Amino acid sequence: MSSRPNTSEPVKRQNAFYDQLLDYRPIDPSKDYEFIAGAWREVFTADWAWLWLFNPNTSAFELVACVSAKGAVEDDRAKLPRRRWAPGDESIATYCCLTSQAEYVKDDFEVWNKSIDGRAYRVTTAHNLKEMGCRSFEVIPLTVPEDDGSRRRFPAVGVVSVHWEIDNGRLFPLVERAVKNMGRLTALVIRDSIMSEQREILVELNRLALDYLTRRSRKPENDRREYLAGVFRLIRKRLSINKISIFYHRPFTNEVCCIATTGLRDPRKNRTLAENELDQAVYTPMEGLTGCCFATGETLIVREPRKDKRCEGKFLETRDIIPEPGGEDPCTLVAIRRSANREFRPAGDTRAEQFSLGIIRCKEHTPKLYPDTLCHFNPTEVETLEFIANQLAHVLESFAQQIRRERAVSIVKHDLATPLVMIRDSIADVIRGEQQGLPPGKHDLQNIEISAHLAANLVRQLDAEPDQIGPIDAAPTLLEGDIVARLRSMLSRYARTSRTVELSFDGFRDIPRLFVDRGLIERAVFNLLLNAIKYSNRGTTIRILGGRTTGGFFVDVINTGLGITTDEERLLFQAGFRSPRVAAEYPGLGLGLAITRAIMSAHGGKVTLEQRTEPTRFRLFFPQTLQFSEPKGG
């Protein structure tokens, strides 16, 4: 004989609670959280309910929703905990989460005190509860099921606290196990709400990226600016933020500079930066909050900037020309990180251990629960901003590559003018000589040859991957006769006329025939010589030495000039690197040494900096295995 089903009031309310949460479809977290708090208030027939979420960035519980039996919280809002967080190391919420047990408290809240491992916990909101007329309440931990696969830094996502205006508020007993399961279901619904919002955000971000990245315009900086303006609109809509700045890494430096902002002010110069001055807003690792976030990759939330010395930033968000009085409103910084597996490395990345690529910095946040107050992000808002930041790295790097390529085209167009003018003038001299019955001048032919080499070298640097060398076409090559003689003929006069320097070649008779790609090796030596000519002191001599060394053969290019600093040495062979000491005076792409390294590596050799200064010495090393052996007759 079957038993009759349990139709008691607690079971009815519990089943109604499950039905509500299981049938609910997420809208957005702020509304979802109000619905969840309302469901808990109803199941306990409480006078009001609060939903608190744990924020790992502040190690605290923060109030995200409040519902009342009166149907509105406007009258109660002034009585809500104004600090908006309970210290995670002493609150009853922490105690409930650590024990995974609900706690019912009545009478005098200030005497409730329990300990775990010698640490005492108390009701930190006792004053607020009494002010609101609360006589009893219960705190229920919202624990995530242990098999959800997430990486948690705390045993619960938050707590629900329900409150009554009478001493014996809990009118019916719910089974402890049932309460725990209700908390677990609530945690999953909260997780579903956050994931639902992230799915919508991802669709919006993908649309923005697809729209602007596929334009392939000649003004990628404008495309990036418009893309980030769309990202700002998204952040403002989702998070109620007025002031936003994005800083991104500078290639080959350990710095981040501003690439987009709603307004940035330099308090040292007492003025707002113009759009074309944003790259002057630079932070280095551990410099202020921005530098700390950049160096560590950790999200930073500052509730009271006035009390944090790191907040003395060089550049502050502003929307007008009136400076903020010390930047008092809370500040949130989230790192734009590399991918978790660290496979993604942006061009010009200088540190293998660098974790973040940039920063999103937000101020002037007005949450829906406290619309008249500036405050920091709650845990859901932090997670939303982190999610947005994690989607930006690859898009911003794609824009950075487009911008660098567009600048490369501009530089090559500028630099091509010199060899083209040399070719034009030399051909004009040859034509005039022919009209006078004279043979072509040797210098004119040399000018045409070196100019053609210069032009070809510049054009090759417009390849998508200029430092990537394809299959080599090796053949027996005598460096002295096949390469050095041509370069001596081409470059000696060019060196004298362009920089008044001389070229001296010696020692190449000691190098036998090598089995190498003649065109590529000539290009490698050509690149070193061109750099030596460009950066030598006027009136000096560049020495090009060949010879034998342990395990193979070498070609050294030695010059006296600017030299190379220890900081530059570390970046010297990276594609695109140019020393800031020479970038303004000597335009270029910074590809010559990277191409030379790729050529030598393809041959099993290498290029090295043997001496940085007084004089500077670069070496091409050819392993013994490249020596060509004449086939035996027979």
C-alpha positions in Angstrom: 0.0 0.0 0.0 1.6 3.3 -1.1 1.9 6.2 1.3 0.2 9.5 0.6 2.6 12.2 -0.8 3.7 14.9 1.7 1.6 18.0 1.0 2.8 20.0 4.0 3.2 23.8 3.6 7.1 23.7 3.7 7.1 21.1 0.8 4.7 23.2 -1.2 6.8 26.3 -0.8 10.0 24.4 -1.6 8.5 22.9 -4.8 7.2 26.3 -5.8 10.7 27.7 -5.3 12.2 25.0 -7.5 9.6 25.6 -10.2 10.3 29.3 -10.2 14.1 29.0 -10.6 14.0 26.1 -13.1 11.4 27.9 -15.4 13.2 31.3 -15.2 15.1 32.6 -18.3 17.9 35.0 -17.6 17.4 38.7 -18.6 20.4 40.4 -17.2 22.1 39.9 -13.8 20.7 43.0 -12.1 17.1 41.9 -12.8 17.9 38.2 -12.3 19.3 38.8 -8.9 16.2 40.7 -7.8 14.1 37.7 -9.0 16.3 35.3 -7.1 16.1 37.3 -3.9 12.3 37.6 -4.3 12.0 33.8 -4.6 13.9 33.3 -1.4 11.8 35.9 0.4 8.6 34.1 -0.7 9.8 30.6 0.3 10.5 31.8 3.8 7.6 34.3 3.9 10.1 36.9 5.0 9.7 40.6 5.2 12.7 41.3 3.0 15.7 39.4 1.5 19.2 40.4 0.5 21.4 38.7 -2.0 25.2 38.9 -1.4 27.9 37.7 -3.8 31.5 37.0 -2.8 34.0 39.3 -4.6 37.4 37.5 -4.7 39.0 40.8 -5.7 38.0 42.5 -2.4 37.8 39.3 -0.3 34.3 40.4 0.7 30.6 39.8 0.3 28.8 42.6 -1.5 25.1 43.3 -1.7 23.8 43.0 -5.3 20.0 42.8 -4.7 17.4 43.7 -2.1 13.7 42.9 -2.2 10.9 43.7 0.3 7.4 42.5 1.0 6.3 46.1 0.3 7.3 45.6 -3.3 9.9 48.4 -3.5 13.2 49.1 -1.7 13.4 52.9 -2.3 12.3 53.6 1.3 14.8 51.0 2.7 17.7 51.9 0.4 19.0 54.6 2.8 19.1 52.0 5.5 21.1 49.4 3.5 24.7 48.7 4.5 26.4 51.8 3.2 29.8 50.2 3.2 28.3 47.7 0.7 30.6 44.9 1.9 31.1 42.8 4.9 34.7 41.9 5.7 35.3 38.4 4.5 37.4 37.4 7.5 34.8 38.1 10.2 31.2 38.1 8.9 28.5 35.6 9.5 28.3 35.1 5.8 31.9 33.8 5.8 31.1 31.5 8.7 28.1 30.0 6.8 30.1 29.5 3.7 33.0 27.9 5.5 30.7 25.5 7.3 28.3 25.1 4.4 25.5 25.5 7.0 22.7 28.0 7.3 22.5 30.1 10.5 19.3 31.4 12.1 19.8 34.4 14.4 17.3 36.3 16.6 17.1 38.6 19.6 20.4 40.5 20.1 22.5 40.2 16.9 25.5 41.8 18.6 26.0 38.8 20.9 26.1 36.2 18.1 29.6 35.0 17.9 31.1 31.7 16.7 34.6 30.6 16.0 36.4 28.3 13.5 40.1 27.5 14.2 40.3 30.2 16.7 38.9 33.0 14.5 35.7 34.7 15.6 32.8 35.6 13.4 30.0 38.1 14.1 27.0 39.9 12.6 28.7 42.8 10.8 25.4 44.4 9.6 23.8 44.4 13.1 23.4 48.2 13.1 21.7 48.2 9.7 19.3 45.4 10.6 18.2 47.0 13.8 17.7 50.3 12.0 15.4 48.5 9.5 13.3 46.9 12.3 14.7 43.4 11.9 14.1 41.1 14.8 15.4 37.8 13.3 17.1 36.6 10.2 18.7 33.6 8.5 21.8 33.4 6.3 22.0 30.6 3.6 25.2 29.9 1.8 25.0 29.5 -2.0 27.5 26.8 -2.6 28.5 25.5 -6.0 28.3 21.7 -6.5 31.7 20.2 -6.1 31.7 18.5 -9.5 31.0 21.7 -11.5 34.6 21.8 -12.7 35.1 25.5 -12.0 38.2 26.9 -10.2 37.0 28.6 -7.1 38.9 30.6 -4.6 36.1 30.4 -2.1 33.6 27.6 -1.2 30.5 29.6 -2.2 29.5 32.2 -4.7 27.6 34.1 -2.1 24.8 34.1 0.5 21.1 34.9 0.8 19.9 36.5 4.0 16.2 36.6 4.7 14.8 38.9 7.5 11.7 39.1 9.6 10.2 41.9 11.8 9.3 39.4 14.5 11.4 37.3 16.8 10.3 33.9 15.7 10.5 34.7 12.0 11.0 31.2 10.6 7.4 30.1 10.6 8.0 26.6 9.3 11.0 24.3 9.4 12.7 23.4 6.2 14.9 20.3 6.2 18.6 21.3 6.4 19.4 19.2 3.4 16.7 20.9 1.4 18.0 24.3 2.2 21.5 23.3 1.1 20.1 22.0 -2.2 18.1 25.2 -2.7 21.3 27.2 -2.2 23.1 25.0 -4.7 20.4 25.5 -7.3 20.5 29.3 -6.7 24.3 29.3 -7.3 23.8 27.5 -10.6 21.1 30.0 -11.6 23.4 32.8 -10.8 26.1 31.2 -12.9 23.6 30.7 -15.8 22.7 34.4 -15.5 26.3 35.4 -15.8 27.0 33.0 -18.7 23.9 34.2 -20.5 25.1 37.8 -20.4 28.6 36.8 -21.5 27.1 35.0 -24.5 25.3 38.2 -25.5 28.4 40.3 -25.0 30.5 37.8 -27.1 28.0 38.2 -30.0 28.3 42.0 -29.8 32.1 42.0 -29.6 32.3 39.5 -32.5 30.1 41.8 -34.6 32.3 44.8 -33.8 35.5 42.9 -34.6 34.1 41.5 -37.9 32.9 44.9 -39.0 36.1 46.8 -38.3 38.8 44.2 -38.9 37.6 43.3 -42.3 37.6 46.9 -43.6 41.3 46.7 -44.5 41.3 50.5 -45.0 44.4 52.7 -45.3 43.6 54.2 -41.9 43.7 51.2 -39.5 44.2 53.6 -36.6 40.8 55.2 -37.4 39.3 51.7 -37.6 40.7 50.8 -34.2 39.5 54.0 -32.7 35.9 53.3 -34.0 36.1 49.7 -32.8 37.1 50.8 -29.3 34.3 53.4 -29.3 31.9 50.5 -29.9 33.6 48.6 -27.0 33.1 51.7 -24.8 29.4 51.8 -25.6 29.1 48.2 -24.7 30.8 48.6 -21.4 28.8 51.7 -20.5 25.5 49.9 -21.4 26.3 46.7 -19.4 28.1 48.2 -16.4 26.9 51.8 -16.0 30.4 53.4 -16.4 31.1 56.9 -17.5 34.9 57.1 -17.6 37.0 54.5 -19.4 40.5 54.3 -20.7 42.3 51.5 -22.5 46.1 51.1 -22.3 48.0 48.7 -24.6 51.6 47.5 -24.7 54.2 49.3 -26.8 56.2 46.9 -29.1 59.7 46.2 -27.9 59.2 48.2 -24.7 58.1 47.3 -21.2 55.4 50.0 -21.2 51.7 50.5 -21.9 50.3 53.6 -23.5 46.7 54.9 -23.9 45.1 54.0 -27.2 41.5 55.1 -26.4 39.7 57.1 -23.7 36.6 59.0 -22.9 38.9 61.8 -21.8 42.4 61.7 -20.2 44.0 64.5 -18.2 47.6 65.1 -17.4 47.5 66.7 -13.9 51.2 67.6 -14.0 50.6 69.9 -17.0 47.0 70.7 -16.0 45.5 70.0 -19.3 43.4 67.3 -21.1 45.3 65.3 -23.8 44.2 65.7 -27.4 43.5 62.6 -29.5 46.9 62.7 -31.2 48.7 62.9 -27.8 47.3 59.8 -26.2 50.5 57.8 -26.8 52.2 60.2 -24.4 50.2 58.7 -21.6 52.6 55.9 -20.6 52.9 53.6 -17.6 55.7 51.2 -16.7 55.4 48.0 -14.5 54.4 48.8 -10.9 54.0 52.5 -11.7 50.7 53.5 -9.9 47.7 51.3 -10.1 47.9 51.0 -13.9 51.5 49.7 -13.7 50.6 47.3 -11.0 47.8 45.8 -13.0 50.0 45.6 -16.1 52.8 43.9 -14.2 50.7 41.4 -12.3 47.8 40.8 -14.6 45.6 40.9 -11.5 42.3 42.8 -11.3 42.5 45.8 -9.0 39.6 47.4 -7.2 40.2 50.6 -5.2 37.3 51.7 -3.0 39.0 54.8 -1.5 41.6 56.2 -3.9 42.4 59.0 -1.5 43.9 56.4 1.0 45.9 54.5 -1.6 49.2 56.1 -2.5 49.3 54.0 -5.7 46.4 56.1 -7.0 48.7 59.1 -7.7 48.5 58.3 -11.4 50.1 60.5 -14.0 46.9 60.5 -16.1 43.3 60.7 -14.9 40.0 60.0 -16.6 37.9 63.1 -17.2 35.2 64.3 -19.5 35.8 68.0 -19.3 38.6 70.4 -18.6 37.9 70.6 -14.9 40.2 68.3 -13.0 38.7 65.8 -10.6 39.4 66.7 -6.9 42.0 64.0 -6.3 40.1 61.4 -8.3 38.0 60.4 -5.3 35.6 58.0 -6.9 36.4 54.2 -6.8 38.5 52.8 -9.6 38.6 49.4 -11.2 41.4 48.1 -13.4 41.3 44.8 -15.4 44.2 43.4 -17.4 43.9 42.5 -21.1 45.6 39.2 -20.8 47.4 36.8 -23.1 45.6 33.5 -23.7 45.8 31.0 -20.9 48.1 28.6 -22.8 50.4 31.6 -23.6 50.7 30.5 -27.3 49.6 34.0 -28.3 52.6 36.3 -28.4 52.1 39.8 -29.9 54.7 41.2 -32.3 57.4 43.1 -30.4 56.8 41.2 -27.2 59.9 41.5 -25.1 59.2 39.4 -22.0 58.3 35.8 -22.1 56.9 36.0 -18.6 54.8 39.1 -19.3 51.2 38.1 -18.4 49.2 41.1 -19.5 49.1 43.1 -22.7 47.1 46.0 -21.6 44.7 47.5 -19.1 41.0 48.6 -19.1 40.6 51.3 -16.4 37.2 52.4 -15.3 35.9 55.2 -13.0 32.6 56.8 -12.2 30.5 53.7 -11.8 26.8 54.1 -10.6 25.3 50.6 -9.9 21.6 50.0 -10.1 21.3 49.2 -6.5 22.8 52.5 -5.5 22.0 54.8 -8.5 22.9 57.9 -6.6 26.3 56.7 -5.4 29.7 56.2 -7.0 31.1 52.8 -6.0 33.3 50.0 -7.2 32.2 46.9 -9.2 30.4 44.1 -7.6 31.7 40.5 -8.3 29.4 40.0 -11.4 30.5 43.3 -12.8 34.1 42.4 -12.3 33.6 39.1 -14.0 31.8 40.8 -16.9 34.6 43.4 -17.4 37.2 40.6 -17.2 35.3 38.6 -19.8 35.3 41.7 -22.2 39.0 42.3 -21.6 39.8 38.7 -22.4 38.2 39.1 -25.9 40.2 42.1 -26.8 43.8 40.9 -27.0 43.7 39.2 -30.4 41.6 41.9 -31.9 43.9 44.7 -30.7 46.9 42.8 -31.9 45.4 42.4 -35.3 44.9 46.2 -35.4 48.4 46.7 -34.2 49.8 44.6 -37.1 47.7 46.5 -39.6 48.9 49.8 -38.2 52.5 48.6 -38.3 52.1 47.4 -41.9 50.5 50.6 -43.0 53.4 52.5 -41.4 55.9 50.2 -43.1 54.3 51.0 -46.5 54.6 54.7 -45.8 58.3 54.3 -44.8 59.1 52.2 -47.9 57.3 54.7 -50.1 59.5 57.4 -48.6 62.7 55.5 -48.7 62.2 54.3 -52.3 62.5 57.9 -53.4 66.3 57.9 -52.9 67.2 54.9 -55.0 64.7 55.9 -57.7 66.2 59.4 -57.9 69.7 57.9 -58.1 68.6 55.6 -61.0 66.9 58.4 -62.8 69.9 60.8 -62.5 72.3 58.0 -63.5 70.3 57.1 -66.6 70.0 60.8 -67.5 73.9 61.0 -67.3 74.2 57.9 -69.5 71.8 59.3 -72.1 73.6 62.6 -72.2 76.9 60.7 -72.6 75.6 58.7 -75.5 74.3 61.9 -77.2 77.9 63.2 -77.0 79.3 59.9 -78.2 80.7 58.8 -74.8 80.4 55.3 -73.3 78.4 54.8 -70.1 80.4 56.0 -67.1 81.5 53.3 -64.6 80.1 55.4 -61.6 76.7 55.7 -63.3 76.5 52.0 -63.8 77.5 51.4 -60.2 74.9 53.9 -59.0 72.2 52.1 -61.0 73.2 48.7 -59.6 73.4 49.8 -56.0 70.1 51.8 -56.3 68.4 48.7 -57.8 69.6 46.6 -54.9 68.4 49.2 -52.4 65.0 49.4 -54.1 64.7 45.6 -54.2 65.6 45.3 -50.6 63.0 47.8 -49.6 60.3 46.1 -51.7 61.1 42.7 -50.2 60.5 44.2 -46.7 56.8 44.6 -47.7 56.4 40.8 -47.7 53.8 39.6 -45.2 56.5 37.9 -43.2 59.7 39.6 -44.4 61.9 37.7 -41.9 60.6 34.3 -43.1 63.0 32.6 -45.5 61.7 30.0 -47.9 63.7 27.0 -49.3 67.3 27.8 -50.1 68.8 27.3 -53.5 72.3 26.2 -52.5 75.3 26.1 -54.9 79.1 26.2 -54.6 79.9 29.8 -53.7 83.3 31.6 -53.3 82.6 34.5 -50.9 85.6 36.5 -52.1 84.8 36.3 -55.9 81.0 35.8 -56.0 79.8 38.1 -53.2 82.5 40.3 -51.7 83.8 41.6 -55.1 80.3 42.6 -56.1 79.5 44.3 -52.8 82.9 46.1 -52.8 82.2 47.4 -56.3 78.6 48.5 -55.4 79.0 50.0 -52.0 82.5 51.6 -51.8 81.4 54.7 -53.7 78.0 54.8 -52.0 79.7 54.7 -48.6 82.0 57.6 -49.5 79.3 59.8 -51.0 76.6 59.1 -48.4 78.6 59.1 -45.2 82.2 59.8 -46.2 83.4 56.5 -44.9 85.7 53.9 -46.5 85.3 50.1 -46.8 88.2 47.8 -46.2 87.9 44.0 -47.1 90.5 41.4 -45.9 91.0 37.8 -45.2 88.5 36.2 -47.6 91.1 34.1 -49.3 91.1 31.9 -46.2 87.4 30.9 -46.8 87.0 28.0 -49.3 83.9 27.5 -51.5 80.8 27.1 -49.4 77.6 25.3 -50.4 75.1 28.2 -49.8 72.4 30.3 -51.5 74.4 33.0 -53.1 71.6 35.5 -53.3 70.6 35.1 -49.7 74.1 35.3 -48.3 74.8 38.4 -50.4 71.7 39.9 -48.9 72.8 39.0 -45.4 76.2 40.7 -45.8 74.5 43.6 -47.7 72.2 44.2 -44.7 75.1 44.4 -42.2 77.1 46.7 -44.5 74.2 49.0 -45.1 73.6 49.3 -41.3 77.4 49.9 -40.7 77.4 52.7 -43.4 74.2 54.3 -42.0 75.4 54.4 -38.3 79.2 55.0 -38.7 80.9 58.2 -37.7 81.8 60.3 -40.7 85.4 59.9 -41.9 85.9 56.5 -40.4 86.7 53.1 -42.0 84.4 50.1 -42.0 86.4 46.8 -41.9 84.9 43.6 -43.4 87.0 40.6 -42.3 86.7 37.0 -43.4 88.5 34.0 -42.0 88.5 30.6 -40.2 87.3 30.0 -36.7 86.6 27.1 -34.4 84.1 24.8 -36.2 83.7 26.9 -39.3 84.2 30.3 -41.0 83.2 33.9 -40.3 82.6 37.3 -41.8 82.9 40.2 -39.5 81.6 43.7 -40.1 83.3 46.3 -37.8 82.5 50.0 -37.6 82.9 52.9 -35.2 79.8 54.9 -34.6 76.7 55.0 -32.4 77.3 51.7 -30.8 74.7 49.5 -29.2 73.4 49.8 -25.6 72.8 46.8 -23.3 69.0 47.4 -23.5 69.1 47.4 -27.3 71.3 44.3 -27.5 68.4 42.2 -26.0 66.0 43.3 -28.8 68.4 43.7 -31.7 67.4 40.8 -33.9 63.6 41.1 -33.3 61.7 42.0 -36.4 60.5 45.6 -36.2 62.7 46.8 -33.4 64.3 50.2 -33.9 66.3 52.0 -31.3 64.6 55.2 -30.1 68.0 56.9 -30.4 68.0 56.6 -34.2 64.3 56.2 -35.1 63.8 59.9 -35.7 67.0 60.6 -37.7 67.2 57.3 -39.6 63.7 56.2 -40.8 63.5 52.4 -41.3 61.5 49.3 -40.6 63.9 47.5 -38.3 63.9 44.3 -40.4 67.5 44.1 -41.7 69.0 42.1 -38.8 65.9 39.9 -38.4 66.2 39.0 -42.1 69.9 38.3 -41.7 69.3 36.1 -38.7 66.7 34.1 -40.7 69.0 33.7 -43.6 71.9 32.4 -41.5 69.6 30.1 -39.5 68.3 28.6 -42.7 71.9 27.7 -43.5 72.6 26.3 -40.1 74.8 29.3 -39.2 74.1 32.4 -37.1 74.6 36.1 -36.8 75.9 37.5 -33.5 76.9 40.8 -31.9 80.5 40.2 -30.8 81.1 43.7 -29.5 78.7 46.5 -28.7 80.8 49.6 -29.1 84.3 51.0 -29.8 84.1 49.4 -32.3 80.8 47.6 -32.9 81.4 44.1 -34.4 78.8 41.8 -36.0 79.7 38.3 -37.1 78.2 35.9 -39.6 79.2 32.3 -38.7 79.2 29.5 -41.3 79.6 26.0 -39.9 82.3 23.7 -41.3 79.5 21.5 -42.8 78.8 24.1 -45.4 82.3 23.7 -47.0 82.0 22.4 -50.5 84.0 19.3 -51.4 84.9 18.7 -55.0 83.5 15.4 -56.3 86.2 12.8 -57.0 86.7 11.7 -60.6 86.2 8.2 -61.7 
